[in-house]
Amino acid sequence: MNNLFKLINKNQIEDQTLFEVVFSDETHPVFQAHFPENSLLPGFLHIDMIAILLDTKIKKIKKAKFIAPIFPNDTVIFQVNNKKDAYVVKVLKNNKKCSEFTFE
């Protein structure tokens, strides 16, 4: 991801893992390419990033919903629950949901 984000904190609480990350500024190529005048993180990168953070490969995306934008310099929390044979992920910014998705 070439310095797109930096992991600030990781916490394990029972069957839930929390990853807190901060994004680079608007000069990063991802933000330059995705609406240069109104930079935001592309939705598919929410999913790619959690695969990197969990060090796993995504076999199948069961559902994905992108609710609110993530901008350069934002700090977000990936809230990951491992359910049977799938991961359920919520991405939160200021305690508000930005996205949620489930994958195997």
Phi and psi in radians as a Rosetta constraint file:
Dihedral C 1 N 2 CA 2 C 2 CIRCULARHARMONIC 0.887 0.35
Dihedral N 2 CA 2 C 2 N 3 CIRCULARHARMONIC 0.987 0.35
Dihedral C 2 N 3 CA 3 C 3 CIRCULARHARMONIC 1.131 0.35
Dihedral N 3 CA 3 C 3 N 4 CIRCULARHARMONIC 0.457 0.35
Dihedral C 3 N 4 CA 4 C 4 CIRCULARHARMONIC -1.180 0.35
Dihedral N 4 CA 4 C 4 N 5 CIRCULARHARMONIC -0.623 0.35
Dihedral C 4 N 5 CA 5 C 5 CIRCULARHARMONIC -2.514 0.35
Dihedral N 5 CA 5 C 5 N 6 CIRCULARHARMONIC 2.851 0.35
Dihedral C 5 N 6 CA 6 C 6 CIRCULARHARMONIC -2.253 0.35
Dihedral N 6 CA 6 C 6 N 7 CIRCULARHARMONIC 2.263 0.35
Dihedral C 6 N 7 CA 7 C 7 CIRCULARHARMONIC -1.298 0.35
Dihedral N 7 CA 7 C 7 N 8 CIRCULARHARMONIC 2.126 0.35
Dihedral C 7 N 8 CA 8 C 8 CIRCULARHARMONIC -1.662 0.35
Dihedral N 8 CA 8 C 8 N 9 CIRCULARHARMONIC -0.690 0.35
Dihedral C 8 N 9 CA 9 C 9 CIRCULARHARMONIC -2.713 0.35
Dihedral N 9 CA 9 C 9 N 10 CIRCULARHARMONIC 2.592 0.35
Dihedral C 9 N 10 CA 10 C 10 CIRCULARHARMONIC -2.399 0.35
Dihedral N 10 CA 10 C 10 N 11 CIRCULARHARMONIC 2.246 0.35
Dihedral C 10 N 11 CA 11 C 11 CIRCULARHARMONIC -2.283 0.35
Dihedral N 11 CA 11 C 11 N 12 CIRCULARHARMONIC 2.447 0.35
Dihedral C 11 N 12 CA 12 C 12 CIRCULARHARMONIC -1.957 0.35
Dihedral N 12 CA 12 C 12 N 13 CIRCULARHARMONIC 2.132 0.35
Dihedral C 12 N 13 CA 13 C 13 CIRCULARHARMONIC -2.217 0.35
Dihedral N 13 CA 13 C 13 N 14 CIRCULARHARMONIC 1.773 0.35
Dihedral C 13 N 14 CA 14 C 14 CIRCULARHARMONIC 0.930 0.35
Dihedral N 14 CA 14 C 14 N 15 CIRCULARHARMONIC -2.063 0.35
Dihedral C 14 N 15 CA 15 C 15 CIRCULARHARMONIC -1.652 0.35
Dihedral N 15 CA 15 C 15 N 16 CIRCULARHARMONIC 0.287 0.35
Dihedral C 15 N 16 CA 16 C 16 CIRCULARHARMONIC -2.087 0.35
Dihedral N 16 CA 16 C 16 N 17 CIRCULARHARMONIC 2.365 0.35
Dihedral C 16 N 17 CA 17 C 17 CIRCULARHARMONIC -2.028 0.35
Dihedral N 17 CA 17 C 17 N 18 CIRCULARHARMONIC 2.354 0.35
Dihedral C 17 N 18 CA 18 C 18 CIRCULARHARMONIC -2.015 0.35
Dihedral N 18 CA 18 C 18 N 19 CIRCULARHARMONIC 2.190 0.35
Dihedral C 18 N 19 CA 19 C 19 CIRCULARHARMONIC -2.006 0.35
Dihedral N 19 CA 19 C 19 N 20 CIRCULARHARMONIC 2.122 0.35
Dihedral C 19 N 20 CA 20 C 20 CIRCULARHARMONIC -1.806 0.35
Dihedral N 20 CA 20 C 20 N 21 CIRCULARHARMONIC 2.176 0.35
Dihedral C 20 N 21 CA 21 C 21 CIRCULARHARMONIC -2.262 0.35
Dihedral N 21 CA 21 C 21 N 22 CIRCULARHARMONIC 2.680 0.35
Dihedral C 21 N 22 CA 22 C 22 CIRCULARHARMONIC -2.109 0.35
Dihedral N 22 CA 22 C 22 N 23 CIRCULARHARMONIC 2.438 0.35
Dihedral C 22 N 23 CA 23 C 23 CIRCULARHARMONIC -1.596 0.35
Dihedral N 23 CA 23 C 23 N 24 CIRCULARHARMONIC 2.734 0.35
Dihedral C 23 N 24 CA 24 C 24 CIRCULARHARMONIC -1.215 0.35
Dihedral N 24 CA 24 C 24 N 25 CIRCULARHARMONIC 3.110 0.35
Dihedral C 24 N 25 CA 25 C 25 CIRCULARHARMONIC -1.450 0.35
Dihedral N 25 CA 25 C 25 N 26 CIRCULARHARMONIC -3.101 0.35
Dihedral C 25 N 26 CA 26 C 26 CIRCULARHARMONIC -1.188 0.35
Dihedral N 26 CA 26 C 26 N 27 CIRCULARHARMONIC -0.131 0.35
Dihedral C 26 N 27 CA 27 C 27 CIRCULARHARMONIC -1.408 0.35
Dihedral N 27 CA 27 C 27 N 28 CIRCULARHARMONIC -0.198 0.35
Dihedral C 27 N 28 CA 28 C 28 CIRCULARHARMONIC -1.113 0.35
Dihedral N 28 CA 28 C 28 N 29 CIRCULARHARMONIC 2.455 0.35
Dihedral C 28 N 29 CA 29 C 29 CIRCULARHARMONIC -0.942 0.35
Dihedral N 29 CA 29 C 29 N 30 CIRCULARHARMONIC -0.596 0.35
Dihedral C 29 N 30 CA 30 C 30 CIRCULARHARMONIC -1.079 0.35
Dihedral N 30 CA 30 C 30 N 31 CIRCULARHARMONIC -0.796 0.35
Dihedral C 30 N 31 CA 31 C 31 CIRCULARHARMONIC -1.270 0.35
Dihedral N 31 CA 31 C 31 N 32 CIRCULARHARMONIC -0.527 0.35
Dihedral C 31 N 32 CA 32 C 32 CIRCULARHARMONIC -1.173 0.35
Dihedral N 32 CA 32 C 32 N 33 CIRCULARHARMONIC -0.629 0.35
Dihedral C 32 N 33 CA 33 C 33 CIRCULARHARMONIC -1.426 0.35
Dihedral N 33 CA 33 C 33 N 34 CIRCULARHARMONIC -0.530 0.35
Dihedral C 33 N 34 CA 34 C 34 CIRCULARHARMONIC -1.761 0.35
Dihedral N 34 CA 34 C 34 N 35 CIRCULARHARMONIC 1.571 0.35
Dihedral C 34 N 35 CA 35 C 35 CIRCULARHARMONIC 1.084 0.35
Dihedral N 35 CA 35 C 35 N 36 CIRCULARHARMONIC 1.278 0.35
Dihedral C 35 N 36 CA 36 C 36 CIRCULARHARMONIC -0.916 0.35
Dihedral N 36 CA 36 C 36 N 37 CIRCULARHARMONIC -0.550 0.35
Dihedral C 36 N 37 CA 37 C 37 CIRCULARHARMONIC -1.483 0.35
Dihedral N 37 CA 37 C 37 N 38 CIRCULARHARMONIC -0.247 0.35
Dihedral C 37 N 38 CA 38 C 38 CIRCULARHARMONIC -2.568 0.35
Dihedral N 38 CA 38 C 38 N 39 CIRCULARHARMONIC 1.214 0.35
Dihedral C 38 N 39 CA 39 C 39 CIRCULARHARMONIC -1.072 0.35
Dihedral N 39 CA 39 C 39 N 40 CIRCULARHARMONIC 2.338 0.35
Dihedral C 39 N 40 CA 40 C 40 CIRCULARHARMONIC -2.652 0.35
Dihedral N 40 CA 40 C 40 N 41 CIRCULARHARMONIC 2.811 0.35
Dihedral C 40 N 41 CA 41 C 41 CIRCULARHARMONIC -1.343 0.35
Dihedral N 41 CA 41 C 41 N 42 CIRCULARHARMONIC 2.199 0.35
Dihedral C 41 N 42 CA 42 C 42 CIRCULARHARMONIC -1.074 0.35
Dihedral N 42 CA 42 C 42 N 43 CIRCULARHARMONIC 2.497 0.35
Dihedral C 42 N 43 CA 43 C 43 CIRCULARHARMONIC -0.997 0.35
Dihedral N 43 CA 43 C 43 N 44 CIRCULARHARMONIC -0.713 0.35
Dihedral C 43 N 44 CA 44 C 44 CIRCULARHARMONIC -1.080 0.35
Dihedral N 44 CA 44 C 44 N 45 CIRCULARHARMONIC -0.429 0.35
Dihedral C 44 N 45 CA 45 C 45 CIRCULARHARMONIC -1.266 0.35
Dihedral N 45 CA 45 C 45 N 46 CIRCULARHARMONIC -0.399 0.35
Dihedral C 45 N 46 CA 46 C 46 CIRCULARHARMONIC -0.994 0.35
Dihedral N 46 CA 46 C 46 N 47 CIRCULARHARMONIC -0.778 0.35
Dihedral C 46 N 47 CA 47 C 47 CIRCULARHARMONIC -1.285 0.35
Dihedral N 47 CA 47 C 47 N 48 CIRCULARHARMONIC -0.792 0.35
Dihedral C 47 N 48 CA 48 C 48 CIRCULARHARMONIC -1.042 0.35
Dihedral N 48 CA 48 C 48 N 49 CIRCULARHARMONIC -0.696 0.35
Dihedral C 48 N 49 CA 49 C 49 CIRCULARHARMONIC -1.117 0.35
Dihedral N 49 CA 49 C 49 N 50 CIRCULARHARMONIC -0.714 0.35
Dihedral C 49 N 50 CA 50 C 50 CIRCULARHARMONIC -1.219 0.35
Dihedral N 50 CA 50 C 50 N 51 CIRCULARHARMONIC -0.547 0.35
Dihedral C 50 N 51 CA 51 C 51 CIRCULARHARMONIC -1.092 0.35
Dihedral N 51 CA 51 C 51 N 52 CIRCULARHARMONIC -0.698 0.35
Dihedral C 51 N 52 CA 52 C 52 CIRCULARHARMONIC -1.159 0.35
Dihedral N 52 CA 52 C 52 N 53 CIRCULARHARMONIC -0.822 0.35
Dihedral C 52 N 53 CA 53 C 53 CIRCULARHARMONIC -1.114 0.35
Dihedral N 53 CA 53 C 53 N 54 CIRCULARHARMONIC -0.612 0.35
Dihedral C 53 N 54 CA 54 C 54 CIRCULARHARMONIC -1.530 0.35
Dihedral N 54 CA 54 C 54 N 55 CIRCULARHARMONIC -0.149 0.35
Dihedral C 54 N 55 CA 55 C 55 CIRCULARHARMONIC 0.926 0.35
Dihedral N 55 CA 55 C 55 N 56 CIRCULARHARMONIC 0.952 0.35
Dihedral C 55 N 56 CA 56 C 56 CIRCULARHARMONIC -2.403 0.35
Dihedral N 56 CA 56 C 56 N 57 CIRCULARHARMONIC 2.844 0.35
Dihedral C 56 N 57 CA 57 C 57 CIRCULARHARMONIC -1.802 0.35
Dihedral N 57 CA 57 C 57 N 58 CIRCULARHARMONIC 2.473 0.35
Dihedral C 57 N 58 CA 58 C 58 CIRCULARHARMONIC -1.547 0.35
Dihedral N 58 CA 58 C 58 N 59 CIRCULARHARMONIC 2.157 0.35
Dihedral C 58 N 59 CA 59 C 59 CIRCULARHARMONIC -1.617 0.35
Dihedral N 59 CA 59 C 59 N 60 CIRCULARHARMONIC -0.703 0.35
Dihedral C 59 N 60 CA 60 C 60 CIRCULARHARMONIC -2.713 0.35
Dihedral N 60 CA 60 C 60 N 61 CIRCULARHARMONIC 2.310 0.35
Dihedral C 60 N 61 CA 61 C 61 CIRCULARHARMONIC -1.622 0.35
Dihedral N 61 CA 61 C 61 N 62 CIRCULARHARMONIC 2.059 0.35
Dihedral C 61 N 62 CA 62 C 62 CIRCULARHARMONIC -1.427 0.35
Dihedral N 62 CA 62 C 62 N 63 CIRCULARHARMONIC -0.702 0.35
Dihedral C 62 N 63 CA 63 C 63 CIRCULARHARMONIC -2.774 0.35
Dihedral N 63 CA 63 C 63 N 64 CIRCULARHARMONIC 2.667 0.35
Dihedral C 63 N 64 CA 64 C 64 CIRCULARHARMONIC -2.625 0.35
Dihedral N 64 CA 64 C 64 N 65 CIRCULARHARMONIC 2.360 0.35
Dihedral C 64 N 65 CA 65 C 65 CIRCULARHARMONIC -2.437 0.35
Dihedral N 65 CA 65 C 65 N 66 CIRCULARHARMONIC 2.158 0.35
Dihedral C 65 N 66 CA 66 C 66 CIRCULARHARMONIC -1.914 0.35
Dihedral N 66 CA 66 C 66 N 67 CIRCULARHARMONIC 2.070 0.35
Dihedral C 66 N 67 CA 67 C 67 CIRCULARHARMONIC -1.880 0.35
Dihedral N 67 CA 67 C 67 N 68 CIRCULARHARMONIC -0.738 0.35
Dihedral C 67 N 68 CA 68 C 68 CIRCULARHARMONIC -2.421 0.35
Dihedral N 68 CA 68 C 68 N 69 CIRCULARHARMONIC 2.607 0.35
Dihedral C 68 N 69 CA 69 C 69 CIRCULARHARMONIC -1.286 0.35
Dihedral N 69 CA 69 C 69 N 70 CIRCULARHARMONIC 2.662 0.35
Dihedral C 69 N 70 CA 70 C 70 CIRCULARHARMONIC -2.002 0.35
Dihedral N 70 CA 70 C 70 N 71 CIRCULARHARMONIC 2.222 0.35
Dihedral C 70 N 71 CA 71 C 71 CIRCULARHARMONIC -1.889 0.35
Dihedral N 71 CA 71 C 71 N 72 CIRCULARHARMONIC 2.922 0.35
Dihedral C 71 N 72 CA 72 C 72 CIRCULARHARMONIC -0.953 0.35
Dihedral N 72 CA 72 C 72 N 73 CIRCULARHARMONIC 2.538 0.35
Dihedral C 72 N 73 CA 73 C 73 CIRCULARHARMONIC 1.236 0.35
Dihedral N 73 CA 73 C 73 N 74 CIRCULARHARMONIC 0.002 0.35
Dihedral C 73 N 74 CA 74 C 74 CIRCULARHARMONIC -1.201 0.35
Dihedral N 74 CA 74 C 74 N 75 CIRCULARHARMONIC 2.635 0.35
Dihedral C 74 N 75 CA 75 C 75 CIRCULARHARMONIC -1.955 0.35
Dihedral N 75 CA 75 C 75 N 76 CIRCULARHARMONIC 2.265 0.35
Dihedral C 75 N 76 CA 76 C 76 CIRCULARHARMONIC -2.313 0.35
Dihedral N 76 CA 76 C 76 N 77 CIRCULARHARMONIC 2.847 0.35
Dihedral C 76 N 77 CA 77 C 77 CIRCULARHARMONIC -2.099 0.35
Dihedral N 77 CA 77 C 77 N 78 CIRCULARHARMONIC 2.200 0.35
Dihedral C 77 N 78 CA 78 C 78 CIRCULARHARMONIC -1.605 0.35
Dihedral N 78 CA 78 C 78 N 79 CIRCULARHARMONIC 2.015 0.35
Dihedral C 78 N 79 CA 79 C 79 CIRCULARHARMONIC -1.777 0.35
Dihedral N 79 CA 79 C 79 N 80 CIRCULARHARMONIC 1.949 0.35
Dihedral C 79 N 80 CA 80 C 80 CIRCULARHARMONIC -2.016 0.35
Dihedral N 80 CA 80 C 80 N 81 CIRCULARHARMONIC 2.181 0.35
Dihedral C 80 N 81 CA 81 C 81 CIRCULARHARMONIC -2.010 0.35
Dihedral N 81 CA 81 C 81 N 82 CIRCULARHARMONIC 2.266 0.35
Dihedral C 81 N 82 CA 82 C 82 CIRCULARHARMONIC -1.667 0.35
Dihedral N 82 CA 82 C 82 N 83 CIRCULARHARMONIC 1.879 0.35
Dihedral C 82 N 83 CA 83 C 83 CIRCULARHARMONIC -1.907 0.35
Dihedral N 83 CA 83 C 83 N 84 CIRCULARHARMONIC 2.083 0.35
Dihedral C 83 N 84 CA 84 C 84 CIRCULARHARMONIC 0.681 0.35
Dihedral N 84 CA 84 C 84 N 85 CIRCULARHARMONIC -1.780 0.35
Dihedral C 84 N 85 CA 85 C 85 CIRCULARHARMONIC -1.993 0.35
Dihedral N 85 CA 85 C 85 N 86 CIRCULARHARMONIC 0.519 0.35
Dihedral C 85 N 86 CA 86 C 86 CIRCULARHARMONIC -2.604 0.35
Dihedral N 86 CA 86 C 86 N 87 CIRCULARHARMONIC 2.726 0.35
Dihedral C 86 N 87 CA 87 C 87 CIRCULARHARMONIC -1.795 0.35
Dihedral N 87 CA 87 C 87 N 88 CIRCULARHARMONIC 2.352 0.35
Dihedral C 87 N 88 CA 88 C 88 CIRCULARHARMONIC -1.975 0.35
Dihedral N 88 CA 88 C 88 N 89 CIRCULARHARMONIC 2.127 0.35
Dihedral C 88 N 89 CA 89 C 89 CIRCULARHARMONIC -2.156 0.35
Dihedral N 89 CA 89 C 89 N 90 CIRCULARHARMONIC 2.358 0.35
Dihedral C 89 N 90 CA 90 C 90 CIRCULARHARMONIC -2.116 0.35
Dihedral N 90 CA 90 C 90 N 91 CIRCULARHARMONIC 2.379 0.35
Dihedral C 90 N 91 CA 91 C 91 CIRCULARHARMONIC -1.906 0.35
Dihedral N 91 CA 91 C 91 N 92 CIRCULARHARMONIC 2.135 0.35
Dihedral C 91 N 92 CA 92 C 92 CIRCULARHARMONIC -2.062 0.35
Dihedral N 92 CA 92 C 92 N 93 CIRCULARHARMONIC 2.408 0.35
Dihedral C 92 N 93 CA 93 C 93 CIRCULARHARMONIC -2.256 0.35
Dihedral N 93 CA 93 C 93 N 94 CIRCULARHARMONIC 2.132 0.35
Dihedral C 93 N 94 CA 94 C 94 CIRCULARHARMONIC 0.943 0.35
Dihedral N 94 CA 94 C 94 N 95 CIRCULARHARMONIC 0.727 0.35
Dihedral C 94 N 95 CA 95 C 95 CIRCULARHARMONIC 1.107 0.35
Dihedral N 95 CA 95 C 95 N 96 CIRCULARHARMONIC 0.289 0.35
Dihedral C 95 N 96 CA 96 C 96 CIRCULARHARMONIC -2.028 0.35
Dihedral N 96 CA 96 C 96 N 97 CIRCULARHARMONIC 2.462 0.35
Dihedral C 96 N 97 CA 97 C 97 CIRCULARHARMONIC -1.264 0.35
Dihedral N 97 CA 97 C 97 N 98 CIRCULARHARMONIC 2.248 0.35
Dihedral C 97 N 98 CA 98 C 98 CIRCULARHARMONIC -1.717 0.35
Dihedral N 98 CA 98 C 98 N 99 CIRCULARHARMONIC -0.636 0.35
Dihedral C 98 N 99 CA 99 C 99 CIRCULARHARMONIC -2.782 0.35
Dihedral N 99 CA 99 C 99 N 100 CIRCULARHARMONIC 2.851 0.35
Dihedral C 99 N 100 CA 100 C 100 CIRCULARHARMONIC -2.603 0.35
Dihedral N 100 CA 100 C 100 N 101 CIRCULARHARMONIC 2.498 0.35
Dihedral C 100 N 101 CA 101 C 101 CIRCULARHARMONIC -2.742 0.35
Dihedral N 101 CA 101 C 101 N 102 CIRCULARHARMONIC 2.773 0.35
Dihedral C 101 N 102 CA 102 C 102 CIRCULARHARMONIC -2.245 0.35
Dihedral N 102 CA 102 C 102 N 103 CIRCULARHARMONIC 2.357 0.35
Dihedral C 102 N 103 CA 103 C 103 CIRCULARHARMONIC -2.565 0.35
Dihedral N 103 CA 103 C 103 N 104 CIRCULARHARMONIC 2.779 0.35
